[in-house]
Structures are given as C-alpha cells and as structure tokens.
Amino acid sequence: MEECPKCKKRYYRDFQIGSVGYQKTQRNCIQKVGGLKCRGKLHDVLLDWDDVLPEPDYSKAEEESTKSDLAICMGTSLQMRPSTSFALRAQHAKKLSLIHISE
C-alpha cells in the first residue's frame, strides 16, 4: 500500500511496493484535488522494526481490537510493539489464533 502525504489518498497495489519504513516509492499521486492532480510524492505504509504505528491506524486498531470475538495474528512472532498488545488485550476475544511460519 502507498499513501500520499498531501491528500492522504491510499493506493492498494497488486504488486510489491519495493520499500519498507515509510520510504518514498518514486510514484506520484494522481488523485484529483480541485480539478488538478495532487502530484504528492507517494510513500509506503509498511512498518519497519523501529517505526511507530501512525494515526489514524493506531486508534482504529485499538478500537477494533477491544470489540473482537476472535484475534488472528498472521506472520508474526508478536515482537513488534504496539501490535503485540492489540491481540493480547482484546477484551471480548475468546479465541486467539497465531499463524507463524519460521525456518
């Protein structure tokens, strides 16, 4: 996924972006703003180990985790914070499923 920092438009891609850690992706935003293309410099929205989960994603994850009946954690060793806490503190979750393949 890529995001424009100017207009906040998100682009869901069916190909690998090629970067991690909120780096620029060499593509420009094509969202129309006031009849003109925004042309903001897109960046990935993939967290690296030391990155903080930005707003509004953090608040949305926190809100939804407290309402869940089932917490599914995929592709994780539950070492990246605060993501770890969302699954473990889900108040209504009666089940927790961890899916992790390690080599």
Phi and psi restraints in degrees (range 20) as a CNS / XPLOR table:
assign (resid 1 and name C) (resid 2 and name N)
       (resid 2 and name CA) (resid 2 and name C) 1.0 -122.8 20.0 2
assign (resid 2 and name N) (resid 2 and name CA)
       (resid 2 and name C) (resid 3 and name N) 1.0 155.3 20.0 2
assign (resid 2 and name C) (resid 3 and name N)
       (resid 3 and name CA) (resid 3 and name C) 1.0 -138.2 20.0 2
assign (resid 3 and name N) (resid 3 and name CA)
       (resid 3 and name C) (resid 4 and name N) 1.0 145.9 20.0 2
assign (resid 3 and name C) (resid 4 and name N)
       (resid 4 and name CA) (resid 4 and name C) 1.0 -94.1 20.0 2
assign (resid 4 and name N) (resid 4 and name CA)
       (resid 4 and name C) (resid 5 and name N) 1.0 122.8 20.0 2
assign (resid 4 and name C) (resid 5 and name N)
       (resid 5 and name CA) (resid 5 and name C) 1.0 -70.7 20.0 2
assign (resid 5 and name N) (resid 5 and name CA)
       (resid 5 and name C) (resid 6 and name N) 1.0 -18.7 20.0 2
assign (resid 5 and name C) (resid 6 and name N)
       (resid 6 and name CA) (resid 6 and name C) 1.0 -79.7 20.0 2
assign (resid 6 and name N) (resid 6 and name CA)
       (resid 6 and name C) (resid 7 and name N) 1.0 -54.9 20.0 2
assign (resid 6 and name C) (resid 7 and name N)
       (resid 7 and name CA) (resid 7 and name C) 1.0 -107.1 20.0 2
assign (resid 7 and name N) (resid 7 and name CA)
       (resid 7 and name C) (resid 8 and name N) 1.0 -4.8 20.0 2
assign (resid 7 and name C) (resid 8 and name N)
       (resid 8 and name CA) (resid 8 and name C) 1.0 70.7 20.0 2
assign (resid 8 and name N) (resid 8 and name CA)
       (resid 8 and name C) (resid 9 and name N) 1.0 11.4 20.0 2
assign (resid 8 and name C) (resid 9 and name N)
       (resid 9 and name CA) (resid 9 and name C) 1.0 -65.1 20.0 2
assign (resid 9 and name N) (resid 9 and name CA)
       (resid 9 and name C) (resid 10 and name N) 1.0 134.7 20.0 2
assign (resid 9 and name C) (resid 10 and name N)
       (resid 10 and name CA) (resid 10 and name C) 1.0 -107.8 20.0 2
assign (resid 10 and name N) (resid 10 and name CA)
       (resid 10 and name C) (resid 11 and name N) 1.0 138.2 20.0 2
assign (resid 10 and name C) (resid 11 and name N)
       (resid 11 and name CA) (resid 11 and name C) 1.0 -114.3 20.0 2
assign (resid 11 and name N) (resid 11 and name CA)
       (resid 11 and name C) (resid 12 and name N) 1.0 117.8 20.0 2
assign (resid 11 and name C) (resid 12 and name N)
       (resid 12 and name CA) (resid 12 and name C) 1.0 -93.3 20.0 2
assign (resid 12 and name N) (resid 12 and name CA)
       (resid 12 and name C) (resid 13 and name N) 1.0 117.0 20.0 2
assign (resid 12 and name C) (resid 13 and name N)
       (resid 13 and name CA) (resid 13 and name C) 1.0 -102.1 20.0 2
assign (resid 13 and name N) (resid 13 and name CA)
       (resid 13 and name C) (resid 14 and name N) 1.0 153.0 20.0 2
assign (resid 13 and name C) (resid 14 and name N)
       (resid 14 and name CA) (resid 14 and name C) 1.0 -104.0 20.0 2
assign (resid 14 and name N) (resid 14 and name CA)
       (resid 14 and name C) (resid 15 and name N) 1.0 23.8 20.0 2
assign (resid 14 and name C) (resid 15 and name N)
       (resid 15 and name CA) (resid 15 and name C) 1.0 -142.8 20.0 2
assign (resid 15 and name N) (resid 15 and name CA)
       (resid 15 and name C) (resid 16 and name N) 1.0 162.8 20.0 2
assign (resid 15 and name C) (resid 16 and name N)
       (resid 16 and name CA) (resid 16 and name C) 1.0 -69.9 20.0 2
assign (resid 16 and name N) (resid 16 and name CA)
       (resid 16 and name C) (resid 17 and name N) 1.0 135.8 20.0 2
assign (resid 16 and name C) (resid 17 and name N)
       (resid 17 and name CA) (resid 17 and name C) 1.0 -72.7 20.0 2
assign (resid 17 and name N) (resid 17 and name CA)
       (resid 17 and name C) (resid 18 and name N) 1.0 -37.6 20.0 2
assign (resid 17 and name C) (resid 18 and name N)
       (resid 18 and name CA) (resid 18 and name C) 1.0 96.0 20.0 2
assign (resid 18 and name N) (resid 18 and name CA)
       (resid 18 and name C) (resid 19 and name N) 1.0 6.1 20.0 2
assign (resid 18 and name C) (resid 19 and name N)
       (resid 19 and name CA) (resid 19 and name C) 1.0 -147.1 20.0 2
assign (resid 19 and name N) (resid 19 and name CA)
       (resid 19 and name C) (resid 20 and name N) 1.0 164.4 20.0 2
assign (resid 19 and name C) (resid 20 and name N)
       (resid 20 and name CA) (resid 20 and name C) 1.0 -142.7 20.0 2
assign (resid 20 and name N) (resid 20 and name CA)
       (resid 20 and name C) (resid 21 and name N) 1.0 147.1 20.0 2
assign (resid 20 and name C) (resid 21 and name N)
       (resid 21 and name CA) (resid 21 and name C) 1.0 91.3 20.0 2
assign (resid 21 and name N) (resid 21 and name CA)
       (resid 21 and name C) (resid 22 and name N) 1.0 35.4 20.0 2
assign (resid 21 and name C) (resid 22 and name N)
       (resid 22 and name CA) (resid 22 and name C) 1.0 60.1 20.0 2
assign (resid 22 and name N) (resid 22 and name CA)
       (resid 22 and name C) (resid 23 and name N) 1.0 43.2 20.0 2
assign (resid 22 and name C) (resid 23 and name N)
       (resid 23 and name CA) (resid 23 and name C) 1.0 -92.8 20.0 2
assign (resid 23 and name N) (resid 23 and name CA)
       (resid 23 and name C) (resid 24 and name N) 1.0 152.3 20.0 2
assign (resid 23 and name C) (resid 24 and name N)
       (resid 24 and name CA) (resid 24 and name C) 1.0 -64.8 20.0 2
assign (resid 24 and name N) (resid 24 and name CA)
       (resid 24 and name C) (resid 25 and name N) 1.0 145.5 20.0 2
assign (resid 24 and name C) (resid 25 and name N)
       (resid 25 and name CA) (resid 25 and name C) 1.0 -108.0 20.0 2
assign (resid 25 and name N) (resid 25 and name CA)
       (resid 25 and name C) (resid 26 and name N) 1.0 5.0 20.0 2
assign (resid 25 and name C) (resid 26 and name N)
       (resid 26 and name CA) (resid 26 and name C) 1.0 72.5 20.0 2
assign (resid 26 and name N) (resid 26 and name CA)
       (resid 26 and name C) (resid 27 and name N) 1.0 11.9 20.0 2
assign (resid 26 and name C) (resid 27 and name N)
       (resid 27 and name CA) (resid 27 and name C) 1.0 -114.6 20.0 2
assign (resid 27 and name N) (resid 27 and name CA)
       (resid 27 and name C) (resid 28 and name N) 1.0 154.0 20.0 2
assign (resid 27 and name C) (resid 28 and name N)
       (resid 28 and name CA) (resid 28 and name C) 1.0 -109.8 20.0 2
assign (resid 28 and name N) (resid 28 and name CA)
       (resid 28 and name C) (resid 29 and name N) 1.0 152.2 20.0 2
assign (resid 28 and name C) (resid 29 and name N)
       (resid 29 and name CA) (resid 29 and name C) 1.0 -69.8 20.0 2
assign (resid 29 and name N) (resid 29 and name CA)
       (resid 29 and name C) (resid 30 and name N) 1.0 136.7 20.0 2
assign (resid 29 and name C) (resid 30 and name N)
       (resid 30 and name CA) (resid 30 and name C) 1.0 -111.8 20.0 2
assign (resid 30 and name N) (resid 30 and name CA)
       (resid 30 and name C) (resid 31 and name N) 1.0 8.5 20.0 2
assign (resid 30 and name C) (resid 31 and name N)
       (resid 31 and name CA) (resid 31 and name C) 1.0 -61.7 20.0 2
assign (resid 31 and name N) (resid 31 and name CA)
       (resid 31 and name C) (resid 32 and name N) 1.0 135.6 20.0 2
assign (resid 31 and name C) (resid 32 and name N)
       (resid 32 and name CA) (resid 32 and name C) 1.0 -83.3 20.0 2
assign (resid 32 and name N) (resid 32 and name CA)
       (resid 32 and name C) (resid 33 and name N) 1.0 127.5 20.0 2
assign (resid 32 and name C) (resid 33 and name N)
       (resid 33 and name CA) (resid 33 and name C) 1.0 -127.6 20.0 2
assign (resid 33 and name N) (resid 33 and name CA)
       (resid 33 and name C) (resid 34 and name N) 1.0 113.1 20.0 2
assign (resid 33 and name C) (resid 34 and name N)
       (resid 34 and name CA) (resid 34 and name C) 1.0 62.1 20.0 2
assign (resid 34 and name N) (resid 34 and name CA)
       (resid 34 and name C) (resid 35 and name N) 1.0 33.1 20.0 2
assign (resid 34 and name C) (resid 35 and name N)
       (resid 35 and name CA) (resid 35 and name C) 1.0 85.9 20.0 2
assign (resid 35 and name N) (resid 35 and name CA)
       (resid 35 and name C) (resid 36 and name N) 1.0 -9.2 20.0 2
assign (resid 35 and name C) (resid 36 and name N)
       (resid 36 and name CA) (resid 36 and name C) 1.0 -115.8 20.0 2
assign (resid 36 and name N) (resid 36 and name CA)
       (resid 36 and name C) (resid 37 and name N) 1.0 153.7 20.0 2
assign (resid 36 and name C) (resid 37 and name N)
       (resid 37 and name CA) (resid 37 and name C) 1.0 -67.5 20.0 2
assign (resid 37 and name N) (resid 37 and name CA)
       (resid 37 and name C) (resid 38 and name N) 1.0 139.1 20.0 2
assign (resid 37 and name C) (resid 38 and name N)
       (resid 38 and name CA) (resid 38 and name C) 1.0 -62.6 20.0 2
assign (resid 38 and name N) (resid 38 and name CA)
       (resid 38 and name C) (resid 39 and name N) 1.0 -48.5 20.0 2
assign (resid 38 and name C) (resid 39 and name N)
       (resid 39 and name CA) (resid 39 and name C) 1.0 63.7 20.0 2
assign (resid 39 and name N) (resid 39 and name CA)
       (resid 39 and name C) (resid 40 and name N) 1.0 20.9 20.0 2
assign (resid 39 and name C) (resid 40 and name N)
       (resid 40 and name CA) (resid 40 and name C) 1.0 -64.5 20.0 2
assign (resid 40 and name N) (resid 40 and name CA)
       (resid 40 and name C) (resid 41 and name N) 1.0 153.6 20.0 2
assign (resid 40 and name C) (resid 41 and name N)
       (resid 41 and name CA) (resid 41 and name C) 1.0 -81.4 20.0 2
assign (resid 41 and name N) (resid 41 and name CA)
       (resid 41 and name C) (resid 42 and name N) 1.0 113.1 20.0 2
assign (resid 41 and name C) (resid 42 and name N)
       (resid 42 and name CA) (resid 42 and name C) 1.0 -69.1 20.0 2
assign (resid 42 and name N) (resid 42 and name CA)
       (resid 42 and name C) (resid 43 and name N) 1.0 149.7 20.0 2
assign (resid 42 and name C) (resid 43 and name N)
       (resid 43 and name CA) (resid 43 and name C) 1.0 -135.8 20.0 2
assign (resid 43 and name N) (resid 43 and name CA)
       (resid 43 and name C) (resid 44 and name N) 1.0 156.2 20.0 2
assign (resid 43 and name C) (resid 44 and name N)
       (resid 44 and name CA) (resid 44 and name C) 1.0 -71.5 20.0 2
assign (resid 44 and name N) (resid 44 and name CA)
       (resid 44 and name C) (resid 45 and name N) 1.0 162.2 20.0 2
assign (resid 44 and name C) (resid 45 and name N)
       (resid 45 and name CA) (resid 45 and name C) 1.0 -122.5 20.0 2
assign (resid 45 and name N) (resid 45 and name CA)
       (resid 45 and name C) (resid 46 and name N) 1.0 38.0 20.0 2
assign (resid 45 and name C) (resid 46 and name N)
       (resid 46 and name CA) (resid 46 and name C) 1.0 -99.8 20.0 2
assign (resid 46 and name N) (resid 46 and name CA)
       (resid 46 and name C) (resid 47 and name N) 1.0 126.0 20.0 2
assign (resid 46 and name C) (resid 47 and name N)
       (resid 47 and name CA) (resid 47 and name C) 1.0 -76.3 20.0 2
assign (resid 47 and name N) (resid 47 and name CA)
       (resid 47 and name C) (resid 48 and name N) 1.0 138.7 20.0 2
assign (resid 47 and name C) (resid 48 and name N)
       (resid 48 and name CA) (resid 48 and name C) 1.0 -98.1 20.0 2
assign (resid 48 and name N) (resid 48 and name CA)
       (resid 48 and name C) (resid 49 and name N) 1.0 173.5 20.0 2
assign (resid 48 and name C) (resid 49 and name N)
       (resid 49 and name CA) (resid 49 and name C) 1.0 -52.8 20.0 2
assign (resid 49 and name N) (resid 49 and name CA)
       (resid 49 and name C) (resid 50 and name N) 1.0 -40.6 20.0 2
assign (resid 49 and name C) (resid 50 and name N)
       (resid 50 and name CA) (resid 50 and name C) 1.0 -97.6 20.0 2
assign (resid 50 and name N) (resid 50 and name CA)
       (resid 50 and name C) (resid 51 and name N) 1.0 4.4 20.0 2
assign (resid 50 and name C) (resid 51 and name N)
       (resid 51 and name CA) (resid 51 and name C) 1.0 -79.4 20.0 2
assign (resid 51 and name N) (resid 51 and name CA)
       (resid 51 and name C) (resid 52 and name N) 1.0 147.7 20.0 2
assign (resid 51 and name C) (resid 52 and name N)
       (resid 52 and name CA) (resid 52 and name C) 1.0 -92.2 20.0 2
assign (resid 52 and name N) (resid 52 and name CA)
       (resid 52 and name C) (resid 53 and name N) 1.0 139.5 20.0 2
assign (resid 52 and name C) (resid 53 and name N)
       (resid 53 and name CA) (resid 53 and name C) 1.0 -69.9 20.0 2
assign (resid 53 and name N) (resid 53 and name CA)
       (resid 53 and name C) (resid 54 and name N) 1.0 116.8 20.0 2
assign (resid 53 and name C) (resid 54 and name N)
       (resid 54 and name CA) (resid 54 and name C) 1.0 -77.6 20.0 2
assign (resid 54 and name N) (resid 54 and name CA)
       (resid 54 and name C) (resid 55 and name N) 1.0 162.9 20.0 2
assign (resid 54 and name C) (resid 55 and name N)
       (resid 55 and name CA) (resid 55 and name C) 1.0 -78.6 20.0 2
assign (resid 55 and name N) (resid 55 and name CA)
       (resid 55 and name C) (resid 56 and name N) 1.0 147.8 20.0 2
assign (resid 55 and name C) (resid 56 and name N)
       (resid 56 and name CA) (resid 56 and name C) 1.0 -87.8 20.0 2
assign (resid 56 and name N) (resid 56 and name CA)
       (resid 56 and name C) (resid 57 and name N) 1.0 3.2 20.0 2
assign (resid 56 and name C) (resid 57 and name N)
       (resid 57 and name CA) (resid 57 and name C) 1.0 -61.4 20.0 2
assign (resid 57 and name N) (resid 57 and name CA)
       (resid 57 and name C) (resid 58 and name N) 1.0 -40.1 20.0 2
assign (resid 57 and name C) (resid 58 and name N)
       (resid 58 and name CA) (resid 58 and name C) 1.0 -62.2 20.0 2
assign (resid 58 and name N) (resid 58 and name CA)
       (resid 58 and name C) (resid 59 and name N) 1.0 -50.6 20.0 2
assign (resid 58 and name C) (resid 59 and name N)
       (resid 59 and name CA) (resid 59 and name C) 1.0 -62.1 20.0 2
assign (resid 59 and name N) (resid 59 and name CA)
       (resid 59 and name C) (resid 60 and name N) 1.0 -40.6 20.0 2
assign (resid 59 and name C) (resid 60 and name N)
       (resid 60 and name CA) (resid 60 and name C) 1.0 -65.2 20.0 2
assign (resid 60 and name N) (resid 60 and name CA)
       (resid 60 and name C) (resid 61 and name N) 1.0 -42.6 20.0 2
assign (resid 60 and name C) (resid 61 and name N)
       (resid 61 and name CA) (resid 61 and name C) 1.0 -64.3 20.0 2
assign (resid 61 and name N) (resid 61 and name CA)
       (resid 61 and name C) (resid 62 and name N) 1.0 -41.1 20.0 2
assign (resid 61 and name C) (resid 62 and name N)
       (resid 62 and name CA) (resid 62 and name C) 1.0 -64.0 20.0 2
assign (resid 62 and name N) (resid 62 and name CA)
       (resid 62 and name C) (resid 63 and name N) 1.0 -45.9 20.0 2
assign (resid 62 and name C) (resid 63 and name N)
       (resid 63 and name CA) (resid 63 and name C) 1.0 -62.6 20.0 2
assign (resid 63 and name N) (resid 63 and name CA)
       (resid 63 and name C) (resid 64 and name N) 1.0 -48.7 20.0 2
assign (resid 63 and name C) (resid 64 and name N)
       (resid 64 and name CA) (resid 64 and name C) 1.0 -68.6 20.0 2
assign (resid 64 and name N) (resid 64 and name CA)
       (resid 64 and name C) (resid 65 and name N) 1.0 -34.1 20.0 2
assign (resid 64 and name C) (resid 65 and name N)
       (resid 65 and name CA) (resid 65 and name C) 1.0 -65.6 20.0 2
assign (resid 65 and name N) (resid 65 and name CA)
       (resid 65 and name C) (resid 66 and name N) 1.0 -30.6 20.0 2
assign (resid 65 and name C) (resid 66 and name N)
       (resid 66 and name CA) (resid 66 and name C) 1.0 -75.9 20.0 2
assign (resid 66 and name N) (resid 66 and name CA)
       (resid 66 and name C) (resid 67 and name N) 1.0 -15.3 20.0 2
assign (resid 66 and name C) (resid 67 and name N)
       (resid 67 and name CA) (resid 67 and name C) 1.0 -100.7 20.0 2
assign (resid 67 and name N) (resid 67 and name CA)
       (resid 67 and name C) (resid 68 and name N) 1.0 -2.7 20.0 2
assign (resid 67 and name C) (resid 68 and name N)
       (resid 68 and name CA) (resid 68 and name C) 1.0 -78.0 20.0 2
assign (resid 68 and name N) (resid 68 and name CA)
       (resid 68 and name C) (resid 69 and name N) 1.0 149.7 20.0 2
assign (resid 68 and name C) (resid 69 and name N)
       (resid 69 and name CA) (resid 69 and name C) 1.0 -95.8 20.0 2
assign (resid 69 and name N) (resid 69 and name CA)
       (resid 69 and name C) (resid 70 and name N) 1.0 -23.5 20.0 2
assign (resid 69 and name C) (resid 70 and name N)
       (resid 70 and name CA) (resid 70 and name C) 1.0 -141.8 20.0 2
assign (resid 70 and name N) (resid 70 and name CA)
       (resid 70 and name C) (resid 71 and name N) 1.0 131.5 20.0 2
assign (resid 70 and name C) (resid 71 and name N)
       (resid 71 and name CA) (resid 71 and name C) 1.0 -109.3 20.0 2
assign (resid 71 and name N) (resid 71 and name CA)
       (resid 71 and name C) (resid 72 and name N) 1.0 121.7 20.0 2
assign (resid 71 and name C) (resid 72 and name N)
       (resid 72 and name CA) (resid 72 and name C) 1.0 -115.8 20.0 2
assign (resid 72 and name N) (resid 72 and name CA)
       (resid 72 and name C) (resid 73 and name N) 1.0 122.0 20.0 2
assign (resid 72 and name C) (resid 73 and name N)
       (resid 73 and name CA) (resid 73 and name C) 1.0 -113.7 20.0 2
assign (resid 73 and name N) (resid 73 and name CA)
       (resid 73 and name C) (resid 74 and name N) 1.0 114.9 20.0 2
assign (resid 73 and name C) (resid 74 and name N)
       (resid 74 and name CA) (resid 74 and name C) 1.0 -112.1 20.0 2
assign (resid 74 and name N) (resid 74 and name CA)
       (resid 74 and name C) (resid 75 and name N) 1.0 136.2 20.0 2
assign (resid 74 and name C) (resid 75 and name N)
       (resid 75 and name CA) (resid 75 and name C) 1.0 64.0 20.0 2
assign (resid 75 and name N) (resid 75 and name CA)
       (resid 75 and name C) (resid 76 and name N) 1.0 39.2 20.0 2
assign (resid 75 and name C) (resid 76 and name N)
       (resid 76 and name CA) (resid 76 and name C) 1.0 -141.4 20.0 2
assign (resid 76 and name N) (resid 76 and name CA)
       (resid 76 and name C) (resid 77 and name N) 1.0 150.8 20.0 2
assign (resid 76 and name C) (resid 77 and name N)
       (resid 77 and name CA) (resid 77 and name C) 1.0 -102.4 20.0 2
assign (resid 77 and name N) (resid 77 and name CA)
       (resid 77 and name C) (resid 78 and name N) 1.0 8.7 20.0 2
assign (resid 77 and name C) (resid 78 and name N)
       (resid 78 and name CA) (resid 78 and name C) 1.0 58.4 20.0 2
assign (resid 78 and name N) (resid 78 and name CA)
       (resid 78 and name C) (resid 79 and name N) 1.0 39.1 20.0 2
assign (resid 78 and name C) (resid 79 and name N)
       (resid 79 and name CA) (resid 79 and name C) 1.0 -106.1 20.0 2
assign (resid 79 and name N) (resid 79 and name CA)
       (resid 79 and name C) (resid 80 and name N) 1.0 -13.8 20.0 2
assign (resid 79 and name C) (resid 80 and name N)
       (resid 80 and name CA) (resid 80 and name C) 1.0 -90.9 20.0 2
assign (resid 80 and name N) (resid 80 and name CA)
       (resid 80 and name C) (resid 81 and name N) 1.0 119.4 20.0 2
assign (resid 80 and name C) (resid 81 and name N)
       (resid 81 and name CA) (resid 81 and name C) 1.0 -99.2 20.0 2
assign (resid 81 and name N) (resid 81 and name CA)
       (resid 81 and name C) (resid 82 and name N) 1.0 143.8 20.0 2
assign (resid 81 and name C) (resid 82 and name N)
       (resid 82 and name CA) (resid 82 and name C) 1.0 -90.2 20.0 2
assign (resid 82 and name N) (resid 82 and name CA)
       (resid 82 and name C) (resid 83 and name N) 1.0 3.1 20.0 2
assign (resid 82 and name C) (resid 83 and name N)
       (resid 83 and name CA) (resid 83 and name C) 1.0 -54.5 20.0 2
assign (resid 83 and name N) (resid 83 and name CA)
       (resid 83 and name C) (resid 84 and name N) 1.0 -35.9 20.0 2
assign (resid 83 and name C) (resid 84 and name N)
       (resid 84 and name CA) (resid 84 and name C) 1.0 -54.2 20.0 2
assign (resid 84 and name N) (resid 84 and name CA)
       (resid 84 and name C) (resid 85 and name N) 1.0 -44.7 20.0 2
assign (resid 84 and name C) (resid 85 and name N)
       (resid 85 and name CA) (resid 85 and name C) 1.0 -69.7 20.0 2
assign (resid 85 and name N) (resid 85 and name CA)
       (resid 85 and name C) (resid 86 and name N) 1.0 -27.2 20.0 2
assign (resid 85 and name C) (resid 86 and name N)
       (resid 86 and name CA) (resid 86 and name C) 1.0 -61.0 20.0 2
assign (resid 86 and name N) (resid 86 and name CA)
       (resid 86 and name C) (resid 87 and name N) 1.0 -46.4 20.0 2
assign (resid 86 and name C) (resid 87 and name N)
       (resid 87 and name CA) (resid 87 and name C) 1.0 -71.3 20.0 2
assign (resid 87 and name N) (resid 87 and name CA)
       (resid 87 and name C) (resid 88 and name N) 1.0 -37.0 20.0 2
assign (resid 87 and name C) (resid 88 and name N)
       (resid 88 and name CA) (resid 88 and name C) 1.0 -79.9 20.0 2
assign (resid 88 and name N) (resid 88 and name CA)
       (resid 88 and name C) (resid 89 and name N) 1.0 -19.8 20.0 2
assign (resid 88 and name C) (resid 89 and name N)
       (resid 89 and name CA) (resid 89 and name C) 1.0 -109.8 20.0 2
assign (resid 89 and name N) (resid 89 and name CA)
       (resid 89 and name C) (resid 90 and name N) 1.0 11.2 20.0 2
assign (resid 89 and name C) (resid 90 and name N)
       (resid 90 and name CA) (resid 90 and name C) 1.0 -60.0 20.0 2
assign (resid 90 and name N) (resid 90 and name CA)
       (resid 90 and name C) (resid 91 and name N) 1.0 113.6 20.0 2
assign (resid 90 and name C) (resid 91 and name N)
       (resid 91 and name CA) (resid 91 and name C) 1.0 -65.8 20.0 2
assign (resid 91 and name N) (resid 91 and name CA)
       (resid 91 and name C) (resid 92 and name N) 1.0 -35.8 20.0 2
assign (resid 91 and name C) (resid 92 and name N)
       (resid 92 and name CA) (resid 92 and name C) 1.0 -99.4 20.0 2
assign (resid 92 and name N) (resid 92 and name CA)
       (resid 92 and name C) (resid 93 and name N) 1.0 -6.3 20.0 2
assign (resid 92 and name C) (resid 93 and name N)
       (resid 93 and name CA) (resid 93 and name C) 1.0 -70.1 20.0 2
assign (resid 93 and name N) (resid 93 and name CA)
       (resid 93 and name C) (resid 94 and name N) 1.0 119.4 20.0 2
assign (resid 93 and name C) (resid 94 and name N)
       (resid 94 and name CA) (resid 94 and name C) 1.0 -94.9 20.0 2
assign (resid 94 and name N) (resid 94 and name CA)
       (resid 94 and name C) (resid 95 and name N) 1.0 -13.0 20.0 2
assign (resid 94 and name C) (resid 95 and name N)
       (resid 95 and name CA) (resid 95 and name C) 1.0 -135.3 20.0 2
assign (resid 95 and name N) (resid 95 and name CA)
       (resid 95 and name C) (resid 96 and name N) 1.0 143.9 20.0 2
assign (resid 95 and name C) (resid 96 and name N)
       (resid 96 and name CA) (resid 96 and name C) 1.0 -129.4 20.0 2
assign (resid 96 and name N) (resid 96 and name CA)
       (resid 96 and name C) (resid 97 and name N) 1.0 125.4 20.0 2
assign (resid 96 and name C) (resid 97 and name N)
       (resid 97 and name CA) (resid 97 and name C) 1.0 -119.1 20.0 2
assign (resid 97 and name N) (resid 97 and name CA)
       (resid 97 and name C) (resid 98 and name N) 1.0 124.5 20.0 2
assign (resid 97 and name C) (resid 98 and name N)
       (resid 98 and name CA) (resid 98 and name C) 1.0 -108.6 20.0 2
assign (resid 98 and name N) (resid 98 and name CA)
       (resid 98 and name C) (resid 99 and name N) 1.0 126.2 20.0 2
assign (resid 98 and name C) (resid 99 and name N)
       (resid 99 and name CA) (resid 99 and name C) 1.0 -121.8 20.0 2
assign (resid 99 and name N) (resid 99 and name CA)
       (resid 99 and name C) (resid 100 and name N) 1.0 108.1 20.0 2
assign (resid 99 and name C) (resid 100 and name N)
       (resid 100 and name CA) (resid 100 and name C) 1.0 -145.9 20.0 2
assign (resid 100 and name N) (resid 100 and name CA)
       (resid 100 and name C) (resid 101 and name N) 1.0 126.5 20.0 2
assign (resid 100 and name C) (resid 101 and name N)
       (resid 101 and name CA) (resid 101 and name C) 1.0 -108.7 20.0 2
assign (resid 101 and name N) (resid 101 and name CA)
       (resid 101 and name C) (resid 102 and name N) 1.0 123.1 20.0 2
assign (resid 101 and name C) (resid 102 and name N)
       (resid 102 and name CA) (resid 102 and name C) 1.0 -121.9 20.0 2
assign (resid 102 and name N) (resid 102 and name CA)
       (resid 102 and name C) (resid 103 and name N) 1.0 148.0 20.0 2
